[in-house]
Structure formats: structure tokens, C-alpha cells
């Protein structure tokens, strides 16, 4: 079965603390993994994708095929990082279809 | 470039009615995907259209249907509305060959 699991509904950290948002997936094949973010009163937008291997807004995510994980990390959280984060996967031949996790709300306290 | 536009933003319907939601993709994007977002089930894929053809379909009943026009604009229709259809319906468009989806602000449907 194709599934994305984000075990934490809410992650609360203080400004300057490291952040790790967990994402595990189940997919038979070679998926493409994404992190999407939704800031307050804004639309859902792409944060990063595993094939880009970029750091966006200080966030990075590494695909670990052995552990079927794609955790999102940032060494020093900022208040403006507070948002809802969704991990999602797409099958390599299934563009146009994203399977989302339930989302994690990141709250960065001053 | 204008983003993905969804209309209307809000809808209130009663059980048994039908509803049509509209999505205008970013200019040049030919793929349009639809998602249902509810507090209980999260974001669930409904279907995807490309060049006026349904290319992917999620696990929703036949009451949920869609179509795409030659200008890539898409509509989704829900017939015989049920209370459980109350949700935020999101549309996303993407450029063929680039697996990045750009989302609209959504249409919030309330079924009474």
C-alpha cells in the first residue's frame, strides 16, 4: 500500500533550537518525495523535493531508502518557520498524483 | 504570472444537491489535479487531468467527477451531495515533465 506517515501532529520548539519533522513512507517502487508547507492564511506550496537536493530557507531533507524516511531538518528554527508541513510522495510514473501525510504543525516559540 | 485560481471560494449546499467547482491553472500548465482536504482524512487525491483526459483517479465514489477543457481549465462535479462531502477542495496545476504542483486557495464546500 502507498502511504505517508507523519507521526507528530504538533511539534513545538523554541527559536534557535534544531527542528526535525519526521516522515516515513511505504511504496513499492521508486517514489519521489516532497515537503509542502502552508503558512497561515497562505496556500499550500512546495518547500523542497528530494531530487533537487537543495536547502530551502535553511531546511534540508535526505531520502533514506533503507529506512523509508524523508525527515525534514533545520539546525536553528525561526519564528517565521511556524506553519503546517506536509510530506508527500509521487510514484515515478504517477505524476499528477500526490499522496500526503497527515501533516505536522510546527510552532516556534520566541 | 497569475497563480491557480479556484472559484467559488465558498459554497453552501444541502444534501442531495449537486455542485460544480472550477479551477483555472497557471498559464501553460496542462496538468490539473484535485484534492479533498478534511480534518479527519487529511489531503486525499481525487483525480488528475491532462490534455482533457483523466490520467489518474483516486478512491472516491462515482459521484465525484471532473473534466478538463481545451484551455486546460478544469471543473469537478459532485452529485447527490452528502454531509461527509463537506471539505476544502484544492486544485493544483503542473507543467508536464516537471513534477511540482502549484496549489490554488481552495473552495470550501459546506453541505447542510
HADDOCK unambig.tbl for C-alpha pairs under 7 A between the chains (distance, minus, plus):
assign (segid A and resid 43 and name CA) (segid B and resid 103 and name CA) 6.56 0.50 0.50
assign (segid A and resid 43 and name CA) (segid B and resid 104 and name CA) 6.50 0.50 0.50
assign (segid A and resid 43 and name CA) (segid B and resid 105 and name CA) 5.26 0.50 0.50
assign (segid A and resid 44 and name CA) (segid B and resid 103 and name CA) 5.91 0.50 0.50
assign (segid A and resid 45 and name CA) (segid B and resid 102 and name CA) 6.49 0.50 0.50
assign (segid A and resid 45 and name CA) (segid B and resid 103 and name CA) 6.64 0.50 0.50
assign (segid A and resid 95 and name CA) (segid B and resid 99 and name CA) 5.99 0.50 0.50
assign (segid A and resid 96 and name CA) (segid B and resid 31 and name CA) 6.87 0.50 0.50
assign (segid A and resid 96 and name CA) (segid B and resid 33 and name CA) 6.01 0.50 0.50
assign (segid A and resid 96 and name CA) (segid B and resid 48 and name CA) 5.93 0.50 0.50
assign (segid A and resid 97 and name CA) (segid B and resid 45 and name CA) 6.52 0.50 0.50
assign (segid A and resid 97 and name CA) (segid B and resid 48 and name CA) 6.89 0.50 0.50
assign (segid A and resid 97 and name CA) (segid B and resid 56 and name CA) 6.97 0.50 0.50
assign (segid A and resid 98 and name CA) (segid B and resid 45 and name CA) 6.68 0.50 0.50
assign (segid A and resid 99 and name CA) (segid B and resid 44 and name CA) 7.00 0.50 0.50
assign (segid A and resid 99 and name CA) (segid B and resid 45 and name CA) 6.89 0.50 0.50
assign (segid A and resid 100 and name CA) (segid B and resid 43 and name CA) 6.05 0.50 0.50
assign (segid A and resid 102 and name CA) (segid B and resid 42 and name CA) 5.45 0.50 0.50
